[in-house]
Amino acid sequence: MSSTVQNEKKYWLVLYNKTNGNVESAIFKHKNDGRDPINDFEQLNPSYMVIDSGEGETLPGPVQGFPRIN
């Protein structure tokens, strides 16, 4: 396994789309470098605000039906 893969974590995100008001979801790969993954996602995607998140790539049951942006 490469060191890049070992140093990445995946996060599920529930997002508020500031442009259209929709609630959506995403899976975000983040380098495990001590920085805040939520802040990094919002900096890369300024039209979204993270409203819930967790480690892993499986969304919790209640939010699995939200449209995915990726």
Buried (B, 14 or more C-beta within 10 A) or exposed (E): EEEEEEEEBEBBBBBBBEEEEEEBBBBBEBEEEEEEBBEBBBEEBEEBEBEBBEEEEEBEEEBEEBEEBE
